[in-house]
Structure formats: C-alpha cells, structure tokens
Amino acid sequence: MSFTKIGVVGSGIMGGGVAEAAAGTGAQVVVLSRSVASADAVVVAIDQSLAKQVDKGTRDVQEAAVLRQRVRATTDLADLADSELIIETVVEDLAVKMELFRALDAVVSSSAIIATCTSTLPVIDLAMQVSFPERVCGVHFFNPVHAMTLVEVVRPLTASDATMAAVTDFVLACNKEPVEVKDQAGFIVNALLFPYLNNAVRLLEKDVATKEGIDAAMKGGCGFPMGPFALLDLVGLDTSLAILDALYTEYADSNYAPVPLLRRMVSAGQLGRKSGAGFYQYGK
Ligand SMILES: NC(=O)c1ccc[n+]([C@@H]2O[C@H](COP(=O)([O-])OP(=O)(O)OC[C@H]3O[C@@H](n4cnc5c(N)ncnc54)[C@H](O)[C@@H]3O)[C@@H](O)[C@H]2O)c1
C-alpha cells in the first residue's frame, strides 16, 4: 500500500525533515502549523535543506524542485481531512500530543493511519485517544532526517499488522531502514544513547574535562561523528530533557535522571542550535 496524501503535524526540526522525506515518496504533503509565521518558516526550512543537498551534490536540482512543489503548509486542521497517513511531530509533551490526537480523531478520514514521531513517550497513550487505536503506531525518524537512514517503527499493543506493514512500506519508500520495536520508552536508540549523553553532562558538571575535550575524546576515541555536546545541541536541550524525563518515569533508573545542569540550561532558554545557544554558540 502506498500513501498519496500525507499530513505532517508540527513544523519544528522534525516536522520539516519528515515532510521532505514524505514528499520524496511521491505523495502530496500538507504540514500543519500553529501560526502563519511558523508555516512560512517550515517552507523556508525545507527550501534551505533542499538547496544544501543540491549544493553538496546529494540531490538533483530538478528532483529538489519537484519534491518542493509537493509540500504546502497550513494552519487549518481541516486540511488534513483527506490525508491517508498523518505523522505527528509536535513538542515532546504527552498532554499536548494527547490533546492533538483527540482533535485529529474528529477530523481525519475513517481509514487514516496516525503515526507519532515521539522519541520516548508511550505510543499506547496516544492510540487510546482516538476511536481507531489499531491504526496508530510510532514512526521515529532521526535528525537530520535527510541524512539519517534509520526509522524505528513502534508497535503499541493495539496496532494492527496492517498498520505496521503500511507504515513499514512508507519508511522503505522514504529510502530509510525500518526497525520494528516494542512500545517502551526510548525504543532502541534513545534507551541506549541518552544515558551516555546524560553522563557526558555529568562529567562536565564535575569539571572532569571541558565540553570541547569530551567531544574530542568521543570523536577521536570512539570514532563517533560528533561528540555528546554537539549532539545534544543538535537534538535540542528541551527535547533531550523531555526524553530523559520520560525514560526516568518509565524505568526509575538513576542513569536516566536528568543531570541538573541540563534542566537549568533549558530553564535559561539555552536549547541548542534552534535557540542559537546551548553548550556551544550558533550564528543565527
Ligand atoms: N530533535 C530531534 O533530534 C528529534 C529526533 C527524533 C524525534 N524527535 C521528536 O519529534 C518531536 C518534535 O521534536 P522537534 O525536535 O521537531 O521539536 P521542535 O521544538 O523543533 O518543534 C516542536 C513543534 O511542536 C509545536 N508545538 C509546541 N508546543 C505545541 C503545542 N502546545 N501544541 C501544538 N504544537 C506545539 C511547535 O510549534 C513546533 O512546530 C518530538 O516528539 C521529539 O521527541 C525529535
């Protein structure tokens, strides 16, 4: 089964990336945003992402133009009524996502599938907000979407085999590698990655080394493409904190308890690349 109309809810880092990937399957894509300004911004972000790929030679200029024409942004939820697949990419906050799922239940078609891009939250809690929980699953893309090949396809207790198969086929159509995983906080990657990132902040807090030193150590010593602080800034410190909070809620394991420095930086609005400053400074 292939989807010809796809809705993406949320226009942040992941919303833009997922919309671009979805357009790459040949589908018409509508991105739902909360304001006209953020709807305009997500279209600009997609333009910039495609332009960068063309500059790097990883995408053909013609192909980028065709893909771009398949995406439009809206602020009207009713514009998702004919979407066959809806991918939710709003802030990592269970209450916000649950409210959104209830709103989607009233609008979407009787055969639509809804997939959440949550990094850690219980997909089952979202599935139970709609009248068709068998058609809800997780589709956890990675950031930056155009460069990362993995997608975790998350199976809540309620998902039907048909839903899992359709979303897995969609992931393959995006030229990504799907890996099915149980609906458990952090799935595979974040359950393993976030204790590492959290402990890097702990080392910094204890003055064991500088952030530059820790980043250099993990790149040079482990062959990682970027160090933990560059990665936290890329993911977003608010999103990282929400992921750790969700992991700690699920497992009550002290490795997941967010290090105080991380929480303080989020309170200070130091969110990483998206706010212009996190562990490092970024030109806006
Ligand atoms: N950043 C990453 O590396 C990454 C990777 C994979 C998955 N995710 C997941 O994707 C989702 C979005 O993350 P992001 O990094 O794009 O975040 P972001 O902060 O860049 O964007 C969040 C989006 O949610 C919207 N939003 C915020 N509050 C809202 C509300 N009350 N109601 C409706 N919309 C609201 C914002 O307007 C924005 O469009 C989260 O579930 C996150 O865990 C993030």
The ligand as a MOL file (V3000), in Angstrom:
LIG
                    3D

  0  0  0     0  0            999 V3000
M  V30 BEGIN CTAB
M  V30 COUNTS 44 48 0 0 0
M  V30 BEGIN ATOM
M  V30 1 N 15.0420 16.8460 17.7300 0
M  V30 2 C 15.3590 15.5870 17.4660 0
M  V30 3 O 16.5430 15.2330 17.2920 0
M  V30 4 C 14.2670 14.5460 17.3650 0
M  V30 5 C 14.5640 13.3240 16.7420 0
M  V30 6 C 13.5390 12.3740 16.6150 0
M  V30 7 C 12.2760 12.6190 17.1180 0
M  V30 8 N 12.0360 13.8180 17.7400 0 CHG=1
M  V30 9 C 10.6750 14.0230 18.2490 0
M  V30 10 O 9.9610 14.8230 17.3190 0
M  V30 11 C 9.0100 15.6530 18.0030 0
M  V30 12 C 9.2800 17.1060 17.6760 0
M  V30 13 O 10.6090 17.4390 18.0320 0
M  V30 14 P 11.3730 18.6620 17.3250 0
M  V30 15 O 12.8250 18.4430 17.5940 0
M  V30 16 O 10.8770 18.8380 15.9390 0 CHG=-1
M  V30 17 O 10.8800 19.8740 18.2440 0
M  V30 18 P 10.7940 21.4310 17.8710 0
M  V30 19 O 10.8930 22.1320 19.1720 0
M  V30 20 O 11.7400 21.7810 16.7890 0
M  V30 21 O 9.3130 21.5630 17.2670 0
M  V30 22 C 8.1790 21.3150 18.0620 0
M  V30 23 C 6.9290 21.6450 17.2900 0
M  V30 24 O 5.8190 21.4740 18.1940 0
M  V30 25 C 4.9800 22.6280 18.1130 0
M  V30 26 N 4.3620 22.8350 19.4130 0
M  V30 27 C 4.9400 23.2660 20.5530 0
M  V30 28 N 4.0250 23.3640 21.5330 0
M  V30 29 C 2.8460 22.9670 20.9810 0
M  V30 30 C 1.5260 22.8700 21.4540 0
M  V30 31 N 1.2380 23.1990 22.7210 0
M  V30 32 N 0.5590 22.4410 20.5910 0
M  V30 33 C 0.8610 22.1110 19.3100 0
M  V30 34 N 2.0940 22.2040 18.8100 0
M  V30 35 C 3.0680 22.6160 19.6260 0
M  V30 36 C 5.9370 23.7690 17.7720 0
M  V30 37 O 5.2150 24.8520 17.2240 0
M  V30 38 C 6.8610 23.0710 16.7600 0
M  V30 39 O 6.2180 23.0600 15.4870 0
M  V30 40 C 9.1510 15.3140 19.4930 0
M  V30 41 O 8.2280 14.3290 19.8210 0
M  V30 42 C 10.5850 14.7700 19.5730 0
M  V30 43 O 10.7830 13.9090 20.6690 0
M  V30 44 C 12.9810 14.7960 17.8550 0
M  V30 END ATOM
M  V30 BEGIN BOND
M  V30 1 1 1 2
M  V30 2 2 2 3
M  V30 3 1 2 4
M  V30 4 1 4 5
M  V30 5 2 4 44
M  V30 6 2 5 6
M  V30 7 1 6 7
M  V30 8 2 7 8
M  V30 9 1 8 9
M  V30 10 1 8 44
M  V30 11 1 9 10
M  V30 12 1 9 42
M  V30 13 1 10 11
M  V30 14 1 11 12
M  V30 15 1 11 40
M  V30 16 1 12 13
M  V30 17 1 13 14
M  V30 18 2 14 15
M  V30 19 1 14 16
M  V30 20 1 14 17
M  V30 21 1 17 18
M  V30 22 2 18 19
M  V30 23 1 18 20
M  V30 24 1 18 21
M  V30 25 1 21 22
M  V30 26 1 22 23
M  V30 27 1 23 24
M  V30 28 1 23 38
M  V30 29 1 24 25
M  V30 30 1 25 26
M  V30 31 1 25 36
M  V30 32 1 26 27
M  V30 33 1 26 35
M  V30 34 2 27 28
M  V30 35 1 28 29
M  V30 36 1 29 30
M  V30 37 2 29 35
M  V30 38 1 30 31
M  V30 39 2 30 32
M  V30 40 1 32 33
M  V30 41 2 33 34
M  V30 42 1 34 35
M  V30 43 1 36 37
M  V30 44 1 36 38
M  V30 45 1 38 39
M  V30 46 1 40 41
M  V30 47 1 40 42
M  V30 48 1 42 43
M  V30 END BOND
M  V30 END CTAB
M  END
